[in-house]
């Protein structure tokens, strides 16, 4: 600690105590988790290696991306003609199909589902807005058996948008992020979500 008019004077203070957070309960130091020296494959499906399964048949479904929640993968797929999209629910530990999210009330766009994300415990998915006048739509599901709820619908997204969506926060107080390459400028467009709806 340096003080007074002569800042060159050095004073050393010895302190004792317990380092804690802002709470009244002292924090307990944690031991860093050691990474394994060798990883093992629990399951792997690959069209290139001929190990596809019925829920990801490359002749019928195109897989786009996925999100993880509570030991389950939510996998976005579409038909080759884009007429139908799916969000498969897959056991993350075994690769077994557990079901699909409902698409009730969702009309076919290009694509019906393009990207999916875990927004603080709520699964959200978007369509593909293929041009400046095409609406970008985002839906949420309160549970695996629930019908979708519209979270966002907008044409204020530049040109093509929805190929990849990221999320932060929760469905009640969060943000959705989209990459838009309007005019090859490269932009990240952010929408604020409050109580399950976009604020504009």
N, C-alpha and C positions, 0 to 999 in steps of 0.2 A: 504494500500500500504506500503510495506516495502522496504527501500532503504538504501544506504550508507554502511559504514563499520560495523555499529551496526545494524544488522538485527532485533534486538529486539525492535527497535523504531517503533511505530505504528502511522501512519498518516491517519486521516479520512478526506475524501473529499466529500462534499455534491454536487450532480449534479442534474440539472433539465433539462427537454427537452422532446422530443417525440421519443419513440422507433420506428424505421422504418427499412425496409429491405434495400438492397443495392440500390434500386431504389430511385428516387427523391420524390416519393409519399409516405407519411407516411402510415404505415400499420394500419388497424383498427382491434382492438382486437375482436375476435369472441367468442361467447358464446357456450360452449359445448352443443351438441344436447343430450337431455335427452332420454334415452332408455325407451320404453313403459314398463309398469309393466306387461302387458299381451299382447301376440301376437295373432293375428287372422289368420285363414287359408283362403286364397283367393280361392285356388283350390287345390285338391289333387287327383291324380290318382294312384291306387295301385292294382296290380294283386292279391295280397294276400287278399285284402279287397273287391275284386270284383267290383272295380270302374274304370276299364280300359276303354279306348276310342279306336276308330278305328285306330288311328295313332300309338298306342302302344299296340296292341293286343298281349298278351303274347304267344298266340298260333302261331303267325307268326313272331313277331319281338322281338329281345332281345335288351334292352336299355343298353348302356355302360356308357356314361357320357355326359356332356353338358357344354356349355359356354354361358355367358350372354353378350349381346351387344344391346344398344339402346332399351331397353324394350322388347327384343326378346331372347328366349332361342334357342340355336342351339343344337339339341339333336341327338347324334350318336346312330344308331340302325343297326342291321344286321339280315339277315334271319338265321334260325336255321342251314341251311346247308352251311352258309358262302358265298354263291354264289353271294349275293347282299348286299350292304350296303347303308345306307341312312343318310342324315343329315337333320332332320326335322326342320322347322322354326316354333316356337310356341310362341304365345303371352304370355309373362311372367306374365301378370296380369290376364288373363282369362283362359289360358290353351288351347285356340283355335288354331287349326292348320292353319298356314298362307301359307305354301308351303314347298318346299325342295330345297336344294342347288343342282346344276347340278353335275352329275358324268360323263359328256361327256368326252370320251377319257381315262377314268380310267378303267383299266382292273381289274378283280377280283383277289385279293390276299387273303391271310388269315390274317386278315380280310380286306375287301376293305377300310373300315373306322374303326379305333379303338379308336381314341381320338381326341378331338377338343379343341381349345383355342382361346381366343380373344387376338390378338397381336397388341395392341395399336390401335384398331379400325378396324383391318382386321381379318376376320375369317380364321384360318388355321386348317387343319386336317391332320392326318397321318393314314397310314395303320398299320397292324401288321406285323413286321418282325419276323417270328416264329423260325428262326435259323440263324446261323452265315453266311450262304450263301444267305439268303433271304434279298432282298433289302428293306430298310426302306425308305418310300416315304412320303413327306409332300407337300400338295397343299394349295393354297390360292385362295380366291374369292374376287374380287374387289367390288362386290355388290351381293345382293341376287339373281339377275337374270343373273350374269356373269358365264361363263364357268370356270372351275378350271385351275390354272396355277401351273406348277411343281416348287416347291421351293427348294427341296432337294431330292436327290436319292443317297443312299450310302449303302454299305455292311460293312462299318467301324463303327459298333455299338455293337460289342460283340455278344452275343447270342440273345435271344428273346428280342425285344424292340418295343415300341409303345403302350403298354397297357395304359400308362399314359404319356401325353406330357404337359409341361408347357411352357409359353412364357413370355419374358420381352422385353421392348422397342417397336419398330415399325417394320413393314415389310421392311422398308428402312434402319434401323439400330437397330437390335435387336438380341436376342438369343433364341434358342429353347433348352429345357432340356428334357432328357429322362433318365429313370431309366433302368439300365441293370444289370442283376444278373449273369453275366458270372462267371462260376466257384464258384457260391455262395459267391463271394467276395462283391458284392453290389457296383455298380458304378453309378455316374451321368455323362452322356455324354452330352457335350454342343456343339452346332453348332452355329456359327455366321452367321447372315443373313444381307446382304447389298444389297440395291436396289432390294429386292425381290428374291435374290438368295443366296444359301449357298456359303461361301468362302472356304469351304473344312474342 
